[in-house]
Amino acid sequence: MIARPLGLCCVVFLLAGTNAMADNWGHWRGDEGNGVSTTATPPTHWSPTENILWKAPIDGAGSGSPIVWEQQVFVVTAVPVGDGALDFRVLCFDRRTGKPQWQQTATRATPHQGIHETNTHASASPCTDGQYVYAHFGSRGLYAYTMDGQLAWKRDDFPPMDTRLAFGEGSSPTIAGDRLLVPYDHEGQSWLAALDRHTGKTLWQIERDEPTNWATPLIVSHEGRQQVIMNGENYVRSYDLATGEELWRCGGQTQRPVASPVANDEMVFVGSGFRGSFLAAFRLGGEGDIRGSDQVVWTIQRDTPDIASLLLSENRLYFHKQKSGILTCVDASTGQKHFGPQRIPELRTIYASPIAAGGHVYVTGRDGTTVVIKDQPRFEIVATNSVGEGVDATPAPVDNQLFIRGNQHLFCIQAAD
């Protein structure tokens, strides 16, 4: 497949040079899956005309988050092409200038099912390991491209998803060594699969007795074994990465989970917040059904997150109340509150997940407002910013930059020299 140049233009607002770039953000929740960069120091202040290095227009609609690898930035989108059909596209931009490097249409198809008015047909985030870029369009298939835009392999044999109330799809894949974890929870037969990331071949696939779920798998290690942690309406579950064998499970979740788990060396934290509230810390060494056992370290049953995932930074666990701009921070070891529930001024509805970088936490609302607070046990606002358009995707912090995918543009935010 031949890569085609984008018919887009890039608007450069500031011509400040970038600093040396060494880090990557290959997954929408970062390398560890916790939403944290330990090396990035992005700006804390910006506006539609301040500290915007560049912004690039994006056709169509998508709420998948941007990912960054060296000098390339990737996003996905679904573009109407007439008669209900969509082009499902993968876009690559030059990180230094915002100019398009390549674009590929993974497939052109007419969706078999509608979506919620706030969802898009390209809401799963891509991921990359520096060799391939993986774009998952759910029922429309999974596509692996080389870094220069050549199709390496595809899996377009997945059955159509039947999502709850036709709300649409959105779970993202996760890279684990030579494997790619693909979640597929819906109202039909749900499953979780591990694919060979080089070929797309199925290594194992296990059925799940779970209804629609928009969460993304998290890979954790414990006593020499890698586990795949999956949220779910019926149970939180752990699977052996090598075989797909279920290791442990725990009930108590709320309906149609969306938030993805986070973890430290000892515990994994999983929550949901639609028509109920549940958040718990689980030890990683459990077996079988662990509900009511000492493997459940603590639980919280109010003000827990719905759409946005948890953030774990330096043993502080941050989470929203449902979809609101009300934030809570607790000690990850004990579940005891540092602060909250704290209403953040100017933030109302939240879909993007919070991230942490450079000693700050970035919390972004659907109207494009990002409030920056100090990453500390005490609530303290540093700045309130906006890109001037709606944002549902989680920002990506890399080096001295912050990448925000808005409803119409991809923004690179960097402080002027």
Secondary structure, DSSP 8 states (H G I E B T S, - for coil): ---B--S---B-S-----------B-STT-TTSSSEESS----S--BTTBSEEEEEE--SB-----EEETTEEEEEEEEEEETTEEEEEEEEEETTT--EEEEEEEEEE--SS---TT--S--S--EE-SSEEEEE-GGG-EEEEETTS-EEEEE--------GGG-------EEETTEEEEEE-SSS-EEEEEEETTT--EEEEEEE---------EEEEETTEEEEEE--SS-EEEEETTT--EEEEE----SS-----EE-SSEEEEEE-SSS-EEEEEETT--EE-TTSTTEEEEE-SS-BSSS--EEETTEEEEESBTBSEEEEEETTT--EEEEEEE-TT--B--S--EEETTEEEEE-TTSEEEEEESSSS--EEEEEE-SS---S--EEETTEEEEE-SSEEEEEE---
